Each structure stands twice: as structure tokens, then as C-alpha cells.
Amino acid sequence: METIKRLEPIALAVMVLGALNWGMVGLFDTNVISDVFGSGTLTDVVYVIVGVCGLLYVPRMLDSFHIGHHTPQARGT
């Protein structure tokens, strides 16, 4: 778990770059990732890395939304 915490800043940077790429695709119809890496297996690997980085942040997002934390309700007296 400590290793994942150490990778969080890198994962966040990769996710931001991926989000910027999808913004460019939506606004200007240009895919920077495929322009840089071509349209082959390397581009697919980059997309997988961005996806894995997004999955690394799911537990942090759940913690920030307090999802999955069960606190017992106080019973009325």
C-alpha cells in the first residue's frame, strides 16, 4: 500500500495529461498521443497506463467521498 501512495503524484500527472489529451480530441479533433507515438501498439500501451493510473485513484476518491466507511448510527434513547 505504501508503494501505491508513492506513485500517486505520478499517477495524478499521467491522468492530467490523459485528460488534456481527451480535451484536445473533443475540442480540436487532434489526438496528441497518437501524433507523438503513432497508431500502433505503443499508443495502446500509453492508453492502458493512463487507465491504470485512473484506477489507482479510485480508493482515494472513495475515501474523499466517505464511501465505504460505515459508522454505526446512534440509537434513540
C-alpha positions as CSV (number, residue, x, y, z in Angstrom):
1,M,0.0,0.0,0.0
2,E,2.9,2.3,0.7
3,T,4.1,1.8,-2.9
4,I,0.8,3.0,-4.3
5,K,0.9,6.1,-2.1
6,R,4.4,6.9,-3.5
7,L,3.0,6.5,-7.1
8,E,0.1,8.8,-6.5
9,P,1.8,12.1,-7.7
10,I,3.0,10.3,-10.9
11,A,-0.5,8.8,-11.4
12,L,-2.1,12.2,-11.0
13,A,0.3,13.7,-13.6
14,V,-0.4,10.9,-16.1
15,M,-4.2,11.4,-15.5
16,V,-4.0,15.1,-16.1
17,L,-2.1,14.5,-19.3
18,G,-4.6,12.0,-20.4
19,A,-7.5,14.4,-19.6
20,L,-5.7,17.1,-21.6
21,N,-5.4,14.8,-24.5
22,W,-9.1,13.9,-24.4
23,G,-9.9,17.6,-24.2
24,M,-7.8,18.2,-27.3
25,V,-9.6,15.3,-29.1
26,G,-13.0,16.8,-28.2
27,L,-12.2,20.4,-29.0
28,F,-9.9,20.3,-31.9
29,D,-10.2,16.7,-33.2
30,T,-6.4,16.1,-32.8
31,N,-5.1,13.2,-30.7
32,V,-1.7,14.3,-29.3
33,I,-0.9,10.8,-28.0
34,S,-1.3,9.2,-31.5
35,D,0.6,12.1,-33.1
36,V,3.5,11.5,-30.8
37,F,3.5,7.7,-30.6
38,G,1.9,6.8,-33.9
39,S,-1.1,4.5,-34.3
40,G,0.4,1.2,-33.1
41,T,0.9,-0.8,-30.0
42,L,2.8,1.9,-28.1
43,T,-0.2,4.2,-28.3
44,D,-2.4,1.4,-26.8
45,V,0.2,0.8,-24.0
46,V,0.0,4.6,-23.2
47,Y,-3.8,4.4,-23.0
48,V,-3.6,1.4,-20.7
49,I,-1.1,3.2,-18.5
50,V,-3.5,6.2,-18.2
51,G,-6.3,3.8,-17.4
52,V,-4.3,2.1,-14.7
53,C,-3.4,5.4,-13.2
54,G,-7.1,6.3,-13.1
55,L,-7.8,3.1,-11.3
56,L,-5.1,3.8,-8.7
57,Y,-7.1,6.9,-7.7
58,V,-10.4,5.1,-7.1
59,P,-9.7,4.3,-3.4
60,R,-8.6,7.9,-2.8
61,M,-11.8,9.2,-4.4
62,L,-13.9,6.8,-2.4
63,D,-12.2,8.0,0.8
64,S,-12.8,11.6,-0.1
65,F,-16.5,11.0,-0.7
66,H,-16.6,8.8,2.5
67,I,-18.0,5.9,0.5
68,G,-17.4,2.5,2.0
69,H,-17.0,3.8,5.6
70,H,-19.7,2.5,7.8
71,T,-20.3,4.3,11.0
72,P,-22.9,3.0,13.4
73,Q,-25.9,5.1,13.9
74,A,-26.7,6.3,17.4
75,R,-29.8,4.6,18.7
76,G,-32.5,6.7,20.2
77,T,-33.0,6.6,23.9
